[in-house]
Amino acid sequence: MPQFFFNKRLIMLLVSIIVLVALIGFSLREREELTWPEQFVKDSTSWVQSVVSRPANYIAGLIENLQDLQNTYQENKELKKRVDDMARLEAKVYSLEKENEELQEILDKKESLADYEPIQAVRIARSPERWNELIIINKGASNGVEKNMAVITAKGLIGKVKSTTPFSATVQLISSIDPTNRISAILQAEKPLYGTIEGYDKKKELLLLKGLPYDAEIEKGQNVVTTGMGGIFPKDLPIGKVVKVVPDQFGLNQTAYIKPEANLYDLEHVMVVKKSMVSVDLEESLEDSEGEEEGN
């Protein structure tokens, strides 16, 4: 009995395989139309695939977009870092070029101050409350800096030493609003005109050259330099250029508005002008000669 059932199962298996192979062969055969069971199975399979593939494709696309977004974020982050580095590098290059230019100009200016001993210094502080009046430099009494010495840049005069410590000095700028802050100046022309720098117009950022003759013909752009009188400021240091001229309060003289040659708002490298011993000895010998001539 068991043998019979075993043979029966084997026969059914073989028949099933034969039927399956026949069906496969029948379905692979070229036909113009499919049978309705085949159409049903094919349509059902297509619908199931479409239902499954749409969410799957959506999720796959979303994952791909997220990856692209992450890659874009990383690329933007790297590019931003490079831009920041480039900006810092450009700022550093500009600063070095500006410093090199200033130092070169100061070196050239040193050569033109034959009768003086320029002491090179750097601005180390500036008071926000008195921006137009005072700066502090890194050279003091131990470097030979003394009160009332002239302070200049490569462009021109900026002020004088107001006070000193052993290792620093306070400089009063020519733009300082101080009644005692006066500079004897000359307006260069065919006929030189003498006046005094007194006062500063903060709104216009211009110096005031007062005491000019009321009938003098003054043109815009004329140079104003120091006279050298008074023993503080060397002669012929550039102060600025004429911007405009107005009559004074009483109409007896004229006042010229002068644009400073030096940029008083951007001071970094400066020079304290100290008279050399040769110049001092020469002045003393000239004074002695004049005294002897008067005595004779």
C-alpha distance (Angstrom), angle and dihedral (degrees) to the residues before:
residue distance angle dihedral
M1 . . .
P2 3.79 . .
Q3 3.77 89.4 .
F4 3.80 89.5 56.1
F5 3.79 93.2 53.0
F6 3.77 90.8 47.1
N7 3.78 91.3 53.0
K8 3.80 90.8 45.9
R9 3.84 91.7 54.2
L10 3.77 90.9 48.4
I11 3.79 91.7 50.5
M12 3.85 91.2 49.7
L13 3.80 91.0 49.2
L14 3.78 91.9 51.4
V15 3.81 91.6 47.6
S16 3.80 90.8 49.4
I17 3.79 91.5 51.0
I18 3.80 91.0 48.8
V19 3.80 91.6 49.9
L20 3.82 91.7 47.1
V21 3.79 92.3 50.3
A22 3.79 89.7 47.4
L23 3.79 91.6 50.9
I24 3.80 91.5 47.8
G25 3.76 90.9 49.8
F26 3.75 90.7 47.3
S27 3.80 93.1 50.5
L28 3.81 93.6 47.6
R29 3.75 91.9 53.4
E30 3.81 116.7 104.2
R31 3.78 108.7 -101.9
E32 3.74 135.3 164.3
E33 3.80 94.5 -140.3
L34 3.78 134.6 29.1
T35 3.73 123.9 -133.8
W36 3.81 116.4 -106.0
P37 3.84 93.6 -107.3
E38 3.82 89.1 53.1
Q39 3.78 91.4 47.1
F40 3.80 90.5 48.8
V41 3.78 93.0 49.7
K42 3.81 92.6 44.6
D43 3.82 94.0 48.2
S44 3.77 91.8 46.0
T45 3.79 91.5 49.5
S46 3.83 92.2 48.0
W47 3.82 91.7 49.9
V48 3.80 92.3 49.2
Q49 3.82 90.4 47.7
S50 3.79 91.7 49.7
V51 3.85 91.8 48.5
V52 3.80 91.1 49.6
S53 3.83 98.7 38.2
R54 3.82 97.8 53.7
P55 3.82 97.0 60.3
A56 3.79 89.8 37.7
N57 3.81 91.9 52.5
Y58 3.81 90.6 44.5
I59 3.81 92.3 51.9
A60 3.81 91.7 44.5
G61 3.82 90.4 50.1
L62 3.80 91.3 47.2
I63 3.80 91.3 51.4
E64 3.80 90.4 48.3
N65 3.82 91.2 49.0
L66 3.79 90.7 49.7
Q67 3.79 89.8 51.4
D68 3.82 90.5 49.0
L69 3.80 89.7 48.6
Q70 3.78 91.1 50.3
N71 3.81 90.8 48.8
T72 3.81 90.6 47.9
Y73 3.81 90.6 50.1
Q74 3.80 91.5 51.3
E75 3.82 91.4 47.2
N76 3.81 91.8 48.8
K77 3.79 90.4 48.0
E78 3.81 90.7 52.0
L79 3.81 92.3 45.7
K80 3.81 91.2 49.3
K81 3.79 90.2 51.4
R82 3.80 89.9 50.8
V83 3.81 91.3 48.6
D84 3.83 90.6 50.3
D85 3.80 90.5 48.7
M86 3.80 90.2 48.7
A87 3.81 91.6 49.6
R88 3.80 91.2 50.6
L89 3.79 90.7 47.5
E90 3.81 92.4 49.4
A91 3.82 90.8 48.9
K92 3.79 90.8 50.0
V93 3.81 92.3 47.8
Y94 3.81 90.6 48.8
S95 3.80 91.0 49.3
L96 3.81 92.3 48.9
E97 3.81 92.4 46.5
K98 3.81 91.1 49.0
E99 3.81 91.8 47.6
N100 3.80 91.3 47.5
E101 3.80 90.7 50.0
E102 3.81 91.9 49.3
L103 3.80 92.3 48.4
Q104 3.81 90.9 49.0
E105 3.79 91.0 50.4
I106 3.81 90.6 48.8
L107 3.80 90.2 49.9
D108 3.80 89.9 52.3
K109 3.80 90.4 47.2
K110 3.81 91.4 51.7
E111 3.79 90.3 59.4
S112 3.83 91.0 54.9
L113 3.84 93.2 53.1
A114 3.77 95.7 74.8
D115 3.81 96.0 155.0
Y116 3.79 94.6 46.8
E117 3.79 138.8 62.5
P118 3.81 107.8 -131.3
I119 3.80 114.9 -150.5
Q120 3.78 109.4 -153.9
A121 3.81 115.2 -139.5
V122 3.79 141.7 167.5
R123 3.79 127.7 -132.9
I124 3.80 108.4 -114.4
A125 3.81 102.3 172.9
R126 3.77 143.7 15.7
S127 3.77 128.8 -173.6
P128 3.83 114.3 -124.8
E129 3.82 89.8 -151.7
R130 3.82 92.3 52.9
W131 3.81 99.8 29.8
N132 3.81 93.2 144.6
E133 3.78 94.8 45.7
L134 3.78 117.4 42.4
I135 3.80 142.2 28.9
I136 3.80 131.0 173.5
I137 3.80 121.7 -135.1
N138 3.81 131.4 -162.0
K139 3.82 97.3 -117.3
G140 3.79 124.3 81.2
A141 3.78 145.6 160.6
S142 3.81 92.7 -50.1
N143 3.82 87.8 61.3
G144 3.80 93.6 50.4
V145 3.80 97.0 -96.4
E146 3.78 113.7 147.9
K147 3.79 137.3 -177.6
N148 3.84 116.4 -79.9
M149 3.81 94.6 18.3
A150 3.80 112.5 144.8
V151 3.81 118.3 -108.2
I152 3.80 120.8 -154.5
T153 3.78 143.7 166.6
A154 3.78 126.8 -144.8
K155 3.82 87.3 -89.4
G156 3.78 99.2 51.1
L157 3.79 150.2 -74.8
I158 3.82 118.8 -18.7
G159 3.82 104.2 167.9
K160 3.78 147.4 -69.6
V161 3.80 137.7 -80.5
K162 3.80 109.7 -88.3
S163 3.82 99.1 -178.8
T164 3.80 140.0 -12.2
T165 3.78 141.6 -146.6
P166 3.80 123.9 -169.3
F167 3.80 92.8 -89.7
S168 3.81 106.6 19.6
A169 3.77 142.6 32.2
T170 3.79 137.5 -151.9
V171 3.79 115.0 -130.3
Q172 3.79 122.7 -155.2
L173 3.79 108.7 -146.3
I174 3.80 123.4 -136.3
S175 3.81 86.5 -117.6
S176 3.81 91.3 62.7
I177 3.81 114.8 124.9
D178 3.79 95.9 -129.5
P179 3.85 125.0 130.6
T180 3.80 89.8 -141.6
N181 3.80 92.8 52.1
R182 3.81 99.2 98.3
I183 3.78 131.0 146.9
S184 3.78 125.9 -164.9
A185 3.80 105.7 -130.2
I186 3.77 140.6 177.9
L187 3.78 127.5 -147.7
Q188 3.78 107.3 -139.1
A189 3.80 113.1 -128.9
E190 3.81 139.7 121.9
K191 3.78 85.3 -76.3
P192 3.81 107.7 32.6
L193 3.78 115.5 -129.4
Y194 3.78 121.3 -150.1
G195 3.77 125.5 -148.8
T196 3.79 143.9 140.1
I197 3.79 130.2 -101.5
E198 3.81 102.8 -128.8
G199 3.77 122.3 162.8
Y200 3.78 138.5 -6.8
D201 3.79 131.5 -117.7
K202 3.83 104.2 -136.8
K203 3.81 94.8 -168.4
K204 3.79 94.4 51.4
E205 3.83 93.5 30.6
L206 3.81 90.0 -134.1
L207 3.80 133.7 134.4
L208 3.81 121.0 -126.9
L209 3.81 118.9 -126.2
K210 3.81 106.2 -164.7
G211 3.81 135.9 -176.0
L212 3.81 98.2 47.3
P213 3.83 115.3 150.5
Y214 3.82 112.8 -93.4
D215 3.82 92.7 -129.1
A216 3.82 97.0 46.0
E217 3.80 116.6 120.3
I218 3.77 106.8 -129.7
E219 3.78 123.1 -179.6
K220 3.77 131.1 -156.7
G221 3.82 112.8 -99.4
Q222 3.82 97.2 29.6
N223 3.81 114.0 144.4
V224 3.78 123.7 -112.7
V225 3.83 118.9 -157.7
T226 3.79 137.8 169.1
T227 3.81 118.9 -86.1
G228 3.80 95.5 -145.4
M229 3.79 90.5 -127.4
G230 3.76 117.8 135.5
G231 3.79 97.1 38.1
I232 3.83 95.8 -105.4
F233 3.77 106.4 87.0
P234 3.81 121.4 44.6
K235 3.77 116.4 -119.6
D236 3.82 121.7 -91.2
L237 3.80 97.5 14.1
P238 3.83 107.8 156.0
I239 3.80 113.4 -110.5
G240 3.79 102.5 170.4
K241 3.80 148.5 -78.0
V242 3.78 132.1 -75.5
V243 3.81 114.3 -100.6
K244 3.79 100.3 173.8
V245 3.82 141.6 -20.5
V246 3.81 128.7 -135.1
P247 3.82 132.9 176.2
D248 3.77 115.8 -103.9
Q249 3.79 125.2 -112.7
F250 3.80 95.2 -81.9
G251 3.80 98.6 32.9
L252 3.80 92.9 -120.1
N253 3.79 95.8 111.3
Q254 3.79 140.8 13.4
T255 3.78 130.3 -113.5
A256 3.81 120.4 -149.1
Y257 3.80 123.2 -154.9
I258 3.79 108.5 -136.1
K259 3.79 126.4 -159.8
P260 3.85 107.0 -146.5
E261 3.80 116.5 -118.4
A262 3.80 91.4 -142.5
N263 3.79 119.3 65.8
L264 3.79 100.8 -117.2
Y265 3.80 91.5 -170.5
D266 3.80 95.3 56.2
L267 3.80 108.5 46.8
E268 3.78 119.7 156.6
H269 3.81 114.0 134.6
V270 3.81 116.2 35.3
M271 3.80 139.4 164.0
V272 3.78 129.7 -134.0
V273 3.81 108.1 -145.5
K274 3.78 113.5 -137.5
K275 3.78 122.1 -179.3
S276 3.79 112.8 -116.6
M277 3.80 120.8 -123.9
V278 3.80 90.1 -114.6
S279 3.79 90.7 56.9
V280 3.81 92.1 46.9
D281 3.80 92.5 48.9
L282 3.81 90.2 48.1
E283 3.79 92.0 52.0
E284 3.80 91.7 47.7
S285 3.81 91.8 49.7
L286 3.82 90.5 49.5
E287 3.80 90.3 50.4
D288 3.83 90.6 49.1
S289 3.81 90.6 49.3
E290 3.79 91.5 50.5
G291 3.82 89.5 49.2
E292 3.77 92.8 51.0
E293 3.79 92.0 48.7
E294 3.79 90.5 51.6
G295 3.80 90.0 48.8
N296 3.80 92.2 51.8
